[in-house]
Amino acid sequence: MILELLSAGYSFKRIIKAYPSLTEEDIKAAVDYAVKIVRNEEAFENVAPQILK
């Protein structure tokens, strides 16, 4: 949810206003966690055309 809100252009301040139980540290922790997960992923672009050959 936090990442979706950030992706939609919400600021930390706006997210905290909408969800007062969250802190700036909570939002940063969500972003840090996502970075760690994505860092270990490989991106494959245009794989389907190569498989179909």
N, CA, C and O atoms as a GROMACS GRO file, in nm:
protein
  212
    1MET      N    1   0.081  -0.118   0.000
    1MET     CA    2   0.000   0.000   0.000
    1MET      C    3   0.087   0.126   0.000
    1MET      O    4   0.062   0.219  -0.077
    2ILE      N    5   0.188   0.130   0.084
    2ILE     CA    6   0.274   0.248   0.092
    2ILE      C    7   0.342   0.273  -0.041
    2ILE      O    8   0.346   0.387  -0.089
    3LEU      N    9   0.395   0.170  -0.101
    3LEU     CA   10   0.463   0.186  -0.229
    3LEU      C   11   0.366   0.231  -0.338
    3LEU      O   12   0.402   0.311  -0.425
    4GLU      N   13   0.245   0.180  -0.334
    4GLU     CA   14   0.144   0.221  -0.432
    4GLU      C   15   0.112   0.369  -0.416
    4GLU      O   16   0.098   0.441  -0.516
    5LEU      N   17   0.100   0.416  -0.293
    5LEU     CA   18   0.072   0.557  -0.269
    5LEU      C   19   0.188   0.645  -0.317
    5LEU      O   20   0.166   0.748  -0.380
    6LEU      N   21   0.310   0.603  -0.287
    6LEU     CA   22   0.426   0.679  -0.334
    6LEU      C   23   0.430   0.681  -0.486
    6LEU      O   24   0.459   0.784  -0.547
    7SER      N   25   0.400   0.568  -0.546
    7SER     CA   26   0.398   0.558  -0.692
    7SER      C   27   0.292   0.650  -0.753
    7SER      O   28   0.308   0.702  -0.864
    8ALA      N   29   0.183   0.669  -0.680
    8ALA     CA   30   0.075   0.756  -0.728
    8ALA      C   31   0.105   0.904  -0.704
    8ALA      O   32   0.025   0.990  -0.739
    9GLY      N   33   0.221   0.932  -0.643
    9GLY     CA   34   0.260   1.071  -0.624
    9GLY      C   35   0.236   1.127  -0.486
    9GLY      O   36   0.258   1.246  -0.462
   10TYR      N   37   0.189   1.044  -0.394
   10TYR     CA   38   0.166   1.091  -0.258
   10TYR      C   39   0.300   1.122  -0.191
   10TYR      O   40   0.398   1.050  -0.209
   11SER      N   41   0.303   1.229  -0.115
   11SER     CA   42   0.422   1.263  -0.037
   11SER      C   43   0.416   1.187   0.096
   11SER      O   44   0.311   1.134   0.134
   12PHE      N   45   0.528   1.182   0.165
   12PHE     CA   46   0.529   1.120   0.297
   12PHE      C   47   0.425   1.188   0.386
   12PHE      O   48   0.350   1.122   0.458
   13LYS      N   49   0.421   1.319   0.379
   13LYS     CA   50   0.330   1.397   0.462
   13LYS      C   51   0.184   1.360   0.434
   13LYS      O   52   0.103   1.346   0.526
   14ARG      N   53   0.152   1.345   0.306
   14ARG     CA   54   0.014   1.311   0.268
   14ARG      C   55  -0.022   1.170   0.314
   14ARG      O   56  -0.134   1.146   0.359
   15ILE      N   57   0.072   1.076   0.303
   15ILE     CA   58   0.048   0.939   0.349
   15ILE      C   59   0.024   0.938   0.499
   15ILE      O   60  -0.067   0.872   0.548
   16ILE      N   61   0.107   1.010   0.573
   16ILE     CA   62   0.093   1.014   0.719
   16ILE      C   63  -0.039   1.080   0.758
   16ILE      O   64  -0.101   1.040   0.857
   17LYS      N   65  -0.081   1.179   0.683
   17LYS     CA   66  -0.209   1.244   0.712
   17LYS      C   67  -0.324   1.145   0.691
   17LYS      O   68  -0.419   1.143   0.769
   18ALA      N   69  -0.315   1.064   0.586
   18ALA     CA   70  -0.419   0.965   0.557
   18ALA      C   71  -0.415   0.846   0.653
   18ALA      O   72  -0.517   0.786   0.683
   19TYR      N   73  -0.295   0.815   0.700
   19TYR     CA   74  -0.274   0.700   0.790
   19TYR      C   75  -0.191   0.748   0.909
   19TYR      O   76  -0.070   0.725   0.913
   20PRO      N   77  -0.254   0.813   1.006
   20PRO     CA   78  -0.181   0.876   1.116
   20PRO      C   79  -0.098   0.780   1.203
   20PRO      O   80  -0.008   0.823   1.274
   21SER      N   81  -0.128   0.652   1.196
   21SER     CA   82  -0.049   0.557   1.275
   21SER      C   83   0.089   0.532   1.213
   21SER      O   84   0.177   0.477   1.278
   22LEU      N   85   0.106   0.572   1.086
   22LEU     CA   86   0.236   0.555   1.020
   22LEU      C   87   0.328   0.672   1.054
   22LEU      O   88   0.284   0.784   1.081
   23THR      N   89   0.456   0.643   1.053
   23THR     CA   90   0.558   0.746   1.073
   23THR      C   91   0.643   0.755   0.948
   23THR      O   92   0.636   0.668   0.860
   24GLU      N   93   0.722   0.859   0.940
   24GLU     CA   94   0.816   0.872   0.828
   24GLU      C   95   0.911   0.753   0.826
   24GLU      O   96   0.948   0.704   0.718
   25GLU      N   97   0.951   0.707   0.942
   25GLU     CA   98   1.040   0.591   0.950
   25GLU      C   99   0.973   0.466   0.895
   25GLU      O  100   1.040   0.383   0.832
   26ASP      N  101   0.842   0.450   0.917
   26ASP     CA  102   0.768   0.336   0.862
   26ASP      C  103   0.771   0.338   0.710
   26ASP      O  104   0.792   0.235   0.645
   27ILE      N  105   0.751   0.455   0.653
   27ILE     CA  106   0.750   0.468   0.507
   27ILE      C  107   0.888   0.438   0.451
   27ILE      O  108   0.901   0.366   0.352
   28LYS      N  109   0.991   0.494   0.514
   28LYS     CA  110   1.128   0.466   0.469
   28LYS      C  111   1.160   0.318   0.480
   28LYS      O  112   1.228   0.262   0.394
   29ALA      N  113   1.112   0.253   0.584
   29ALA     CA  114   1.136   0.110   0.602
   29ALA      C  115   1.070   0.029   0.491
   29ALA      O  116   1.127  -0.069   0.444
   30ALA      N  117   0.951   0.070   0.449
   30ALA     CA  118   0.882   0.000   0.339
   30ALA      C  119   0.960   0.015   0.209
   30ALA      O  120   0.973  -0.081   0.133
   31VAL      N  121   1.012   0.134   0.184
   31VAL     CA  122   1.091   0.157   0.064
   31VAL      C  123   1.222   0.077   0.070
   31VAL      O  124   1.261   0.014  -0.028
   32ASP      N  125   1.287   0.080   0.184
   32ASP     CA  126   1.412   0.004   0.200
   32ASP      C  127   1.390  -0.145   0.178
   32ASP      O  128   1.471  -0.211   0.114
   33TYR      N  129   1.280  -0.197   0.232
   33TYR     CA  130   1.248  -0.339   0.216
   33TYR      C  131   1.227  -0.372   0.068
   33TYR      O  132   1.278  -0.472   0.019
   34ALA      N  133   1.152  -0.287  -0.002
   34ALA     CA  134   1.127  -0.309  -0.145
   34ALA      C  135   1.257  -0.307  -0.224
   34ALA      O  136   1.276  -0.388  -0.315
   35VAL      N  137   1.347  -0.216  -0.190
   35VAL     CA  138   1.477  -0.208  -0.259
   35VAL      C  139   1.554  -0.339  -0.240
   35VAL      O  140   1.612  -0.391  -0.335
   36LYS      N  141   1.554  -0.390  -0.119
   36LYS     CA  142   1.627  -0.516  -0.092
   36LYS      C  143   1.567  -0.631  -0.171
   36LYS      O  144   1.641  -0.715  -0.222
   37ILE      N  145   1.436  -0.637  -0.181
   37ILE     CA  146   1.370  -0.745  -0.256
   37ILE      C  147   1.401  -0.732  -0.405
   37ILE      O  148   1.438  -0.831  -0.469
   38VAL      N  149   1.387  -0.613  -0.459
   38VAL     CA  150   1.407  -0.592  -0.603
   38VAL      C  151   1.554  -0.607  -0.642
   38VAL      O  152   1.584  -0.650  -0.753
   39ARG      N  153   1.643  -0.572  -0.554
   39ARG     CA  154   1.786  -0.580  -0.583
   39ARG      C  155   1.827  -0.721  -0.623
   39ARG      O  156   1.919  -0.739  -0.703
   40ASN      N  157   1.759  -0.821  -0.569
   40ASN     CA  158   1.794  -0.960  -0.597
   40ASN      C  159   1.716  -1.019  -0.713
   40ASN      O  160   1.732  -1.138  -0.744
   41GLU      N  161   1.633  -0.940  -0.777
   41GLU     CA  162   1.555  -0.986  -0.891
   41GLU      C  163   1.628  -0.954  -1.020
   41GLU      O  164   1.704  -0.858  -1.028
   42GLU      N  165   1.604  -1.037  -1.120
   42GLU     CA  166   1.659  -1.010  -1.252
   42GLU      C  167   1.545  -0.961  -1.341
   42GLU      O  168   1.434  -1.014  -1.335
   43ALA      N  169   1.572  -0.864  -1.421
   43ALA     CA  170   1.472  -0.813  -1.514
   43ALA      C  171   1.495  -0.875  -1.651
   43ALA      O  172   1.608  -0.879  -1.700
   44PHE      N  173   1.390  -0.922  -1.711
   44PHE     CA  174   1.398  -0.980  -1.844
   44PHE      C  175   1.307  -0.901  -1.937
   44PHE      O  176   1.186  -0.897  -1.919
   45GLU      N  177   1.368  -0.837  -2.035
   45GLU     CA  178   1.290  -0.761  -2.130
   45GLU      C  179   1.283  -0.839  -2.262
   45GLU      O  180   1.381  -0.899  -2.306
   46ASN      N  181   1.168  -0.836  -2.321
   46ASN     CA  182   1.147  -0.898  -2.451
   46ASN      C  183   1.191  -1.044  -2.454
   46ASN      O  184   1.253  -1.089  -2.551
   47VAL      N  185   1.160  -1.117  -2.350
   47VAL     CA  186   1.198  -1.258  -2.344
   47VAL      C  187   1.108  -1.341  -2.434
   47VAL      O  188   1.156  -1.434  -2.499
   48ALA      N  189   0.981  -1.310  -2.439
   48ALA     CA  190   0.887  -1.391  -2.517
   48ALA      C  191   0.928  -1.407  -2.662
   48ALA      O  192   0.923  -1.520  -2.713
   49PRO      N  193   0.968  -1.300  -2.734
   49PRO     CA  194   1.006  -1.321  -2.875
   49PRO      C  195   1.124  -1.418  -2.890
   49PRO      O  196   1.130  -1.492  -2.988
   50GLN      N  197   1.214  -1.419  -2.796
   50GLN     CA  198   1.328  -1.510  -2.805
   50GLN      C  199   1.287  -1.653  -2.781
   50GLN      O  200   1.341  -1.745  -2.842
   51ILE      N  201   1.191  -1.673  -2.692
   51ILE     CA  202   1.144  -1.808  -2.662
   51ILE      C  203   1.068  -1.866  -2.780
   51ILE      O  204   1.074  -1.986  -2.806
   52LEU      N  205   0.997  -1.781  -2.851
   52LEU     CA  206   0.915  -1.828  -2.962
   52LEU      C  207   0.995  -1.865  -3.086
   52LEU      O  208   0.940  -1.928  -3.176
   53LYS      N  209   1.121  -1.829  -3.092
   53LYS     CA  210   1.202  -1.859  -3.211
   53LYS      C  211   1.236  -2.005  -3.219
   53LYS      O  212   1.303  -2.047  -3.313
   0.00000   0.00000   0.00000
